[in-house]
Amino acid sequence: MSNTFHFRTGTAGDAELLADLGWCTFKEAFAEYNNPDDMVAFKPTMYSAELQAAELADPDTEFLIVEVDKEAIAYVKLNKGEAPEAVVANKALQISRLYITRAWLGHGLGDQLMQWCLEKARSEGYDIVWLTVWERNERAKRFYNKYGFKEMGELDFILGQDVQRDLYMQVEV
């Protein structure tokens, strides 16, 4: 596998790509831990091309897509705007998704994407970067802890009929 990553900003034409890539990476990460019916019910609530098109059109949302040999393998979705009460900040930037296909985990791409997010936050005057993570996603929690993210609260995450617990995490930048 080539390790030449090409980073580009998501555009209006990427709605289908982001729907497919988002669902692929979500399934890879969580299908084995969840009821298949709940997974099927969840898909249209988060990973339809129509929802991705709306997010791409939102001026407070930004996507960074990573490609290798013109194949999309990862992306980050950032949200500007109001943070939940659990997040303590003057100006907060949310990492809404940092998704990498399973084949590309362990190639340093997560570190590159996180460093890009943190640098973007600093350069645009944010004091806090925040995100949510499933309480059972130990790999992700270790990764975020490596960057200094701390738990700040919790929220319900609805996956089909299953109510799960996500954690708010934040780091100063």
C-alpha positions in Angstrom: 0.0 0.0 0.0 1.2 3.5 -0.9 1.4 5.8 2.1 1.1 9.0 0.0 -1.9 10.7 1.5 -3.7 13.4 -0.5 -5.7 15.8 1.7 -8.5 17.8 0.2 -11.5 19.9 1.4 -14.9 18.3 0.9 -17.1 19.8 -1.8 -20.8 19.7 -2.7 -20.0 16.8 -5.1 -18.8 14.6 -2.2 -22.2 13.8 -0.6 -22.4 10.2 -1.9 -18.7 9.6 -1.2 -19.1 10.8 2.4 -22.3 8.8 2.9 -20.5 5.6 1.7 -17.2 6.2 3.5 -19.0 7.3 6.7 -21.1 4.2 6.7 -18.2 1.9 5.8 -16.0 3.2 8.6 -18.9 3.2 11.1 -19.7 -0.4 10.3 -16.1 -1.5 10.5 -15.7 0.1 13.9 -19.1 -0.8 15.5 -21.0 -3.6 13.7 -19.5 -6.4 15.8 -20.6 -4.8 19.0 -24.2 -3.9 18.1 -27.4 -5.6 17.0 -27.6 -5.7 13.2 -31.2 -4.4 13.2 -30.1 -1.4 15.2 -27.2 -0.8 12.8 -29.6 -0.9 9.8 -32.1 1.5 11.5 -29.3 3.9 12.3 -27.8 4.2 8.9 -30.3 6.6 7.3 -30.3 8.8 10.4 -26.6 9.7 9.8 -25.2 8.4 6.5 -27.6 9.3 3.7 -26.3 11.3 0.7 -29.0 13.9 1.4 -27.7 14.4 5.0 -24.2 14.6 3.8 -25.2 17.2 1.1 -26.8 19.3 3.8 -23.7 19.1 6.0 -21.5 20.0 3.1 -23.6 23.1 2.4 -23.5 24.2 6.0 -21.0 27.1 6.4 -20.3 26.0 10.0 -19.3 22.5 8.9 -16.0 21.5 7.2 -14.8 18.2 5.8 -11.2 17.1 5.1 -11.1 14.0 3.0 -8.0 11.8 2.7 -7.3 9.8 -0.5 -4.7 7.3 -1.6 -4.4 6.7 -5.3 -7.7 8.6 -5.7 -9.5 6.3 -3.3 -11.1 8.0 -0.2 -9.8 6.2 2.9 -10.6 8.7 5.7 -12.1 12.0 6.6 -12.6 14.5 9.4 -15.8 16.5 9.9 -15.5 19.7 12.0 -18.4 21.8 13.4 -18.2 25.4 14.4 -20.9 26.9 16.6 -22.5 26.3 20.0 -21.0 23.6 22.2 -23.1 21.6 24.7 -23.2 22.7 28.3 -20.7 20.0 29.4 -18.0 21.7 27.2 -16.3 24.6 29.0 -15.0 27.0 26.4 -15.0 30.6 25.1 -14.9 29.4 21.5 -15.1 25.7 20.8 -14.5 23.6 17.7 -16.0 20.1 17.5 -14.4 17.1 15.8 -17.7 15.5 14.8 -16.0 12.6 13.0 -12.5 11.4 12.6 -13.0 8.2 10.5 -10.4 6.0 9.0 -11.0 2.8 7.1 -9.8 -0.3 9.0 -7.1 -1.0 6.3 -5.4 2.3 7.1 -5.5 2.2 10.9 -1.9 2.1 12.3 -0.3 4.1 9.4 0.0 7.4 11.3 -3.0 8.9 9.5 -5.0 9.5 12.8 -2.1 11.5 14.2 -1.9 13.6 11.0 -5.6 14.3 11.1 -5.6 15.1 14.8 -2.7 17.5 14.4 -4.4 19.2 11.5 -7.6 19.6 13.6 -5.7 21.1 16.6 -3.6 23.4 14.4 -6.8 24.6 12.6 -8.4 25.3 15.9 -5.4 27.3 17.1 -5.0 29.3 13.9 -8.8 30.2 13.9 -8.8 31.4 17.6 -10.6 28.5 19.3 -9.6 27.7 22.9 -11.2 24.3 23.1 -11.5 21.3 20.7 -14.2 18.8 21.8 -15.7 15.6 20.6 -17.9 12.7 21.7 -16.8 9.0 21.9 -18.6 5.8 22.7 -17.7 4.8 26.3 -16.8 1.3 25.0 -14.5 2.5 22.2 -11.2 2.0 24.1 -8.9 2.4 21.1 -10.4 5.9 20.4 -10.3 6.9 24.0 -6.6 6.0 24.3 -5.9 8.0 21.1 -7.8 11.1 22.4 -6.1 10.8 25.8 -2.7 10.8 24.0 -3.6 14.3 22.8 -4.7 15.5 26.3 -8.5 15.2 25.9 -10.3 14.8 29.2 -13.8 13.6 29.9 -16.2 16.4 30.6 -19.6 14.7 30.8 -21.8 12.2 29.0 -24.8 12.0 26.7 -27.2 9.4 25.3 -26.4 8.1 21.8 -29.3 6.4 20.1 -28.4 3.5 17.8 -31.7 2.1 16.4 -33.5 1.0 19.6 -30.3 0.9 21.7 -29.6 3.8 24.0 -25.8 3.9 24.5 -23.6 6.2 26.5 -21.1 8.6 24.8 -18.6 10.7 26.6 -17.9 14.4 26.0 -14.1 15.0 25.8 -12.2 18.3 25.3 -8.7 19.6 25.2 -7.3 23.2 25.4 -5.5 24.4 22.3 
